[in-house]
């Protein structure tokens, strides 16, 4: 059953979806175009079950849509507006102060707290 989510719920769902590095990698891949779990798993060098679990989370958060194609299941960003918004968010947040310390001393995100490995 579909329901109308509050603005706070939407923000929490987006945050939950993007907080996990694996889900973020999947979202980045889906921003390039729709994908199938097996192909995403191969491209991202992850297990298919891992990718399927993360896709289920993204689906439940309302960020990706599922299209059944016979025995295959295709995933895509649920809406072109959301895809544009995510792309815009990426453009805005790409300019960061690499010398600023991470606020979370227990940060599990690879490369976040190690300024020596900051990507260009």
C-alpha positions as CSV (number, residue, x, y, z in Angstrom):
1,X,0.0,0.0,0.0
2,X,1.4,3.4,-1.0
3,X,1.2,6.3,1.4
4,X,2.1,9.9,1.3
5,X,5.3,10.4,3.3
6,X,6.1,13.5,5.4
7,X,9.0,15.7,4.4
8,X,10.9,14.5,7.4
9,X,10.3,10.9,6.5
10,X,11.5,11.6,2.9
11,X,14.7,13.2,4.2
12,X,15.3,10.2,6.6
13,X,14.8,7.7,3.7
14,X,17.2,9.6,1.4
15,X,19.7,9.8,4.2
16,X,19.4,6.1,5.0
17,X,19.8,5.2,1.4
18,X,22.9,7.3,0.8
19,X,24.5,6.6,4.1
20,X,25.8,3.2,3.1
21,X,28.8,3.2,0.7
22,X,27.4,0.1,-1.2
23,X,24.0,1.7,-1.7
24,X,25.8,4.9,-2.9
25,X,27.8,2.9,-5.4
26,X,24.6,1.3,-6.7
27,X,22.9,4.6,-7.0
28,X,25.8,6.1,-8.9
29,X,25.6,3.2,-11.3
30,X,21.8,3.6,-11.7
31,X,22.3,7.3,-12.4
32,X,24.1,6.1,-15.6
33,X,21.1,4.0,-16.5
34,X,18.9,1.1,-15.4
35,X,20.6,-2.1,-14.3
36,X,20.0,-5.7,-13.4
37,X,21.2,-7.2,-10.1
38,X,23.7,-9.7,-11.7
39,X,25.2,-7.0,-13.9
40,X,25.4,-4.5,-11.0
41,X,27.1,-7.2,-8.8
42,X,29.7,-7.9,-11.5
43,X,30.4,-4.3,-12.3
44,X,30.7,-3.3,-8.6
45,X,32.5,-6.6,-7.6
46,X,29.9,-7.5,-5.0
47,X,27.9,-10.6,-4.4
48,X,24.5,-10.8,-6.1
49,X,22.8,-11.3,-2.8
50,X,24.5,-8.2,-1.3
51,X,23.4,-6.1,-4.3
52,X,19.8,-7.6,-4.1
53,X,19.6,-6.7,-0.4
54,X,20.7,-3.1,-1.0
55,X,18.4,-2.8,-4.0
56,X,15.5,-3.9,-1.8
57,X,16.4,-1.2,0.7
58,X,16.5,1.4,-2.1
59,X,13.2,0.2,-3.4
60,X,11.6,0.3,0.1
61,X,12.9,3.8,0.5
62,X,11.1,4.8,-2.7
63,X,14.3,5.6,-4.6
64,X,14.4,2.9,-7.2
65,X,11.7,1.2,-9.2
66,X,11.5,-2.4,-10.3
67,X,10.4,-3.6,-13.7
68,X,9.9,-7.3,-14.1
69,X,11.0,-8.5,-17.6
70,X,10.3,-12.2,-17.7
71,X,12.7,-13.9,-15.4
72,X,14.9,-10.8,-15.0
73,X,14.3,-7.8,-12.8
74,X,15.5,-4.3,-13.9
75,X,16.1,-1.5,-11.5
76,X,16.1,2.2,-12.2
77,X,15.9,5.5,-10.4
78,X,12.2,5.9,-9.7
79,X,11.8,9.2,-11.4
80,X,13.8,11.5,-13.8
81,X,13.3,14.4,-11.4
82,X,14.9,12.4,-8.6
83,X,17.8,11.4,-10.9
84,X,18.4,15.1,-11.8
85,X,18.2,16.1,-8.1
86,X,20.8,13.4,-7.1
87,X,23.0,14.5,-10.0
88,X,22.7,18.1,-8.9
89,X,23.5,17.1,-5.3
90,X,26.6,15.4,-6.5
91,X,27.7,18.5,-8.4
92,X,27.2,20.7,-5.3
93,X,29.0,18.5,-2.9
94,X,32.0,17.6,-5.0
95,X,33.8,20.8,-3.8
96,X,34.8,19.9,-0.2
97,X,37.6,21.0,2.1
98,X,39.8,18.0,2.1
99,X,41.7,19.3,5.1
100,X,38.6,19.5,7.3
101,X,38.6,16.7,9.8
102,X,35.7,14.2,9.8
103,X,33.3,14.9,12.6
104,X,32.8,11.3,13.4
105,X,35.9,9.7,14.9
106,X,34.4,6.2,14.2
107,X,33.6,7.0,10.6
108,X,33.4,3.7,8.6
109,X,33.5,5.4,5.2
110,X,36.7,4.4,3.4
111,X,38.8,7.4,2.5
112,X,36.6,9.9,4.4
113,X,39.0,10.5,7.3
114,X,42.3,9.8,5.5
115,X,43.3,13.0,3.8
116,X,46.2,11.3,2.2
117,X,43.8,9.3,-0.1
118,X,41.5,12.1,-1.1
119,X,40.2,11.5,-4.6
120,X,40.6,14.3,-7.1
